[in-house]
Amino acid sequence: MTAAPLLGLLLALGCQANKSTQQAKPTGATSPAGDAAAGSAQDTAPATPPVAPAHVMLPRSPETPPRRTTRPLDGKELARLAAFEFKDFQRQDRGATDRSIEFRHTTATRPILGVTVTIEPCEHTPKAQHACTAMELAAWQARRDELAQSLPPDLAARPDTRFELGTRDIAGTATIYTYQLGSFFGTDERGQPVGAYSDAYILYYNDGVNQIRVNAAYLDDAVGDIDHLLAIAPPEDLEKLAVAFLGFYVHEWK
């Protein structure tokens, strides 16, 4: 299934990227793993920054408030949502049940940026793991420590690591975002290279019936310190990715 129409959007990425056009695959030891958008370097030093794409095409959605759902999305509807494909992105299924689904859209060119989408129903039972928090900043600030657990401990403890929590308006509707940025490289007690890095903008929204999380993150090789991460994948570009994909799905679900 192909989503249409699509909106061309220039992403100003990779100001200090390598000029080579080689499309090398990320090195496993230095690539982020999992949905936390955090990587570790255990065997190699930070790689040369990858080539930046000139642009990617982002999903287009109406400039209207999100469509409100009236019942938990069933497996058929979740599968329909997960089947959309977008130019300049490669889609990957990451797991599904009868009530929830997760999938990822990854840029086909470097730097590799991933948009991981998770959709599931709200739970309203006491102590529910997937209860929907009201779309008010104060309510989400009470969850700040929980949300910050996506940062690896080595990064969370560093004074130069950034973790932000705030609201992002989409067509007059409040959503919640977190932004995390950190990088650390050094050696362990045996003199072996170690490190971790994270550069991710995560957007949350629910209508009281269903909820969606969109995690836009840098998923390519380690590039060194925070300044290098910012040069290749600044928060403004990750925000554009998250907003475009969330906007698409909350206008498409029904």
C-alpha positions as CSV (number, residue, x, y, z in Angstrom):
1,M,0.0,0.0,0.0
2,T,1.4,3.4,-0.9
3,A,0.4,6.6,0.9
4,A,-0.4,9.5,-1.3
5,P,0.0,12.4,-1.6
6,L,3.5,13.0,-0.2
7,L,5.0,16.3,0.7
8,G,8.6,17.0,-0.4
9,L,10.6,18.5,2.5
10,L,14.2,19.5,2.4
11,L,16.0,18.3,5.4
12,A,19.2,20.3,6.1
13,L,21.3,17.4,7.4
14,G,24.9,16.5,7.6
15,C,26.6,19.9,7.5
16,Q,29.8,18.2,8.4
17,A,29.2,14.9,6.8
18,N,31.6,12.9,4.7
19,K,31.7,13.9,1.1
20,S,31.9,10.4,-0.2
21,T,28.9,8.8,-1.9
22,Q,29.6,5.3,-0.7
23,Q,26.5,3.8,0.9
24,A,28.2,1.7,3.5
25,K,26.0,-0.3,6.0
26,P,26.2,0.7,9.6
27,T,28.7,-1.2,11.7
28,G,26.9,-3.4,14.2
29,A,29.1,-2.5,17.1
30,T,28.3,1.2,16.7
31,S,24.7,1.3,15.7
32,P,21.8,2.1,18.0
33,A,19.8,-0.9,19.1
34,G,16.2,-1.2,20.0
35,D,13.5,1.5,20.3
36,A,15.4,3.5,22.9
37,A,17.4,5.1,20.0
38,A,20.6,4.7,22.0
39,G,23.8,3.1,20.7
40,S,26.9,1.7,22.2
41,A,30.5,1.4,21.0
42,Q,32.4,-1.5,22.4
43,D,34.8,-2.5,19.7
44,T,35.5,0.5,17.4
45,A,36.0,4.2,17.6
46,P,33.3,6.6,16.3
47,A,33.0,6.3,12.5
48,T,33.3,9.0,9.9
49,P,30.0,10.9,9.7
50,P,27.8,9.3,6.9
51,V,26.7,11.1,3.8
52,A,23.5,13.1,4.3
53,P,20.6,12.8,1.9
54,A,19.6,15.9,0.0
55,H,16.0,15.4,1.0
56,V,13.3,12.9,1.9
57,M,9.6,13.0,1.1
58,L,7.4,13.2,4.2
59,P,3.8,12.1,4.6
60,R,1.2,14.8,4.1
61,S,-1.9,15.1,6.2
62,P,-4.8,17.5,6.5
63,E,-4.3,20.7,8.5
64,T,-7.2,19.7,10.8
65,P,-7.3,18.2,14.3
66,P,-6.6,14.4,14.6
67,R,-9.5,12.1,13.9
68,R,-10.9,10.8,17.2
69,T,-11.5,7.1,17.5
70,T,-14.5,5.6,19.2
71,R,-13.3,2.1,20.0
72,P,-10.0,0.2,20.4
73,L,-8.4,-0.5,17.0
74,D,-8.7,-4.1,16.1
75,G,-6.0,-6.3,14.4
76,K,-7.4,-5.7,10.9
77,E,-7.2,-1.9,11.3
78,L,-3.8,-2.0,12.9
79,A,-2.5,-4.1,10.0
80,R,-3.9,-1.6,7.5
81,L,-2.1,1.2,9.2
82,A,1.1,-0.7,9.4
83,A,1.0,-1.5,5.6
84,F,1.5,2.1,4.4
85,E,4.8,2.7,2.6
86,F,6.5,6.0,1.8
87,K,8.9,7.1,-0.8
88,D,12.5,7.4,0.5
89,F,11.7,5.1,3.4
90,Q,12.0,1.4,4.0
91,R,9.3,-0.2,6.2
92,Q,10.0,-2.9,8.8
93,D,7.5,-4.8,10.9
94,R,8.5,-4.9,14.6
95,G,5.8,-6.9,16.2
96,A,2.0,-7.1,16.5
97,T,-0.8,-8.5,18.6
98,D,-4.6,-8.4,18.2
99,R,-4.5,-5.1,20.1
100,S,-1.2,-3.4,19.3
101,I,1.3,-3.0,16.6
102,E,4.8,-1.5,16.1
103,F,6.6,-0.8,12.8
104,R,9.5,1.4,11.6
105,H,10.1,3.6,8.6
106,T,13.9,4.0,7.9
107,T,15.4,6.4,5.5
108,A,16.8,4.6,2.4
109,T,19.8,6.9,2.3
110,R,22.2,8.1,4.9
111,P,22.3,9.3,7.6
112,I,20.0,6.6,8.6
113,L,17.0,8.1,10.5
114,G,14.3,5.8,11.8
115,V,10.7,6.6,12.7
116,T,9.3,3.9,15.0
117,V,5.5,4.0,15.3
118,T,3.7,2.2,18.2
119,I,-0.2,2.1,18.3
120,E,-2.2,0.5,21.0
121,P,-5.5,1.0,22.9
122,C,-5.8,2.9,26.2
123,E,-6.3,0.7,29.2
124,H,-8.6,2.0,31.9
125,T,-8.1,-0.7,34.6
126,P,-6.4,0.1,37.9
127,K,-2.6,0.0,37.6
128,A,-2.8,-0.5,33.8
129,Q,0.5,-0.6,32.1
130,H,-0.8,1.2,29.0
131,A,-3.1,3.8,30.6
132,C,-3.6,6.9,28.6
133,T,-2.3,10.0,30.4
134,A,-4.3,13.2,29.8
135,M,-2.8,15.4,27.1
136,E,-1.8,18.0,29.6
137,L,1.8,18.9,30.4
138,A,1.5,18.7,34.2
139,A,0.3,15.1,33.9
140,W,3.2,14.1,31.8
141,Q,5.7,16.0,33.9
142,A,4.7,13.5,36.7
143,R,6.0,10.8,34.4
144,R,9.3,12.5,33.6
145,D,11.5,10.0,35.4
146,E,9.7,7.1,33.6
147,L,10.1,8.7,30.2
148,A,13.7,9.4,30.8
149,Q,14.4,5.7,31.3
150,S,14.9,5.5,27.5
151,L,18.3,7.0,28.1
152,P,21.1,4.5,28.9
153,P,22.4,5.0,32.5
154,D,25.8,6.1,31.2
155,L,24.2,9.0,29.4
156,A,21.6,9.8,32.0
157,A,24.2,10.5,34.6
158,R,26.3,12.9,32.4
159,P,25.9,16.6,32.9
160,D,26.0,17.3,29.2
161,T,23.1,15.0,28.3
162,R,19.9,16.7,27.3
163,F,16.4,15.5,28.1
164,E,13.5,17.8,27.4
165,L,9.8,17.4,27.9
166,G,7.2,19.7,26.5
167,T,4.1,20.2,24.4
168,R,3.9,20.3,20.6
169,D,0.7,21.7,18.9
170,I,-0.5,19.8,15.9
171,A,-3.5,21.5,14.1
172,G,-4.7,23.0,17.4
173,T,-4.3,19.7,19.3
174,A,-1.8,19.2,22.1
175,T,0.7,16.4,21.9
176,I,3.6,15.7,24.2
177,Y,7.2,15.4,23.1
178,T,10.5,14.4,24.7
179,Y,13.9,15.1,23.2
180,Q,17.0,13.3,24.3
181,L,20.6,13.9,23.2
182,G,23.8,12.4,24.6
183,S,27.1,10.9,23.6
184,F,30.0,9.4,25.5
185,F,33.1,7.5,24.4
186,G,35.9,6.3,26.5
187,T,37.7,3.2,27.7
188,D,36.8,0.7,30.4
189,E,39.1,-0.6,33.1
190,R,40.7,-2.9,30.6
191,G,41.4,-0.1,28.1
192,Q,38.7,-1.3,25.7
193,P,36.6,1.3,23.9
194,V,33.1,1.8,25.4
195,G,30.4,4.4,24.8
196,A,26.8,5.2,24.2
197,Y,24.9,7.8,22.2
198,S,21.3,8.8,21.7
199,D,19.6,11.4,19.5
200,A,15.8,11.1,19.5
201,Y,12.6,13.1,19.4
202,I,9.6,11.1,20.7
203,L,6.0,12.3,20.2
204,Y,3.0,11.0,22.2
205,Y,-0.7,11.4,21.6
206,N,-3.9,9.7,22.7
207,D,-7.6,10.5,22.3
208,G,-8.6,8.6,25.4
209,V,-9.4,5.5,23.4
210,N,-6.2,4.8,21.4
211,Q,-2.7,6.0,21.8
212,I,0.3,6.4,19.5
213,R,4.0,7.0,20.0
214,V,6.3,8.1,17.2
215,N,10.0,7.9,17.9
216,A,12.2,9.7,15.3
217,A,15.8,8.9,15.9
218,Y,19.3,8.9,14.5
219,L,20.1,5.2,13.9
220,D,23.4,5.4,12.0
221,D,27.0,4.8,13.0
222,A,28.5,6.6,16.0
223,V,29.9,9.9,15.0
224,G,31.6,11.2,18.1
225,D,30.5,13.9,20.5
226,I,27.2,15.8,20.8
227,D,28.2,18.5,18.4
228,H,28.7,15.9,15.6
229,L,25.3,14.4,16.4
230,L,23.7,17.8,16.2
231,A,25.4,18.6,12.9
232,I,24.0,15.4,11.3
233,A,20.6,15.0,13.0
234,P,19.5,18.2,14.7
235,P,16.3,18.1,16.8
236,E,14.5,20.3,14.2
237,D,14.8,17.6,11.6
238,L,13.8,14.8,14.0
239,E,10.8,16.9,15.0
240,K,9.8,17.3,11.4
241,L,9.9,13.5,10.9
242,A,7.9,12.8,14.1
243,V,5.2,15.4,13.4
244,A,4.7,14.4,9.8
245,F,4.3,10.7,10.6
246,L,2.1,11.2,13.7
247,G,0.0,13.6,11.7
248,F,-0.5,11.1,9.0
249,Y,-1.5,8.2,11.2
250,V,-3.9,10.2,13.5
251,H,-5.7,11.4,10.4
252,E,-5.8,7.9,9.0
253,W,-6.8,5.7,11.9
254,K,-10.5,5.0,12.3
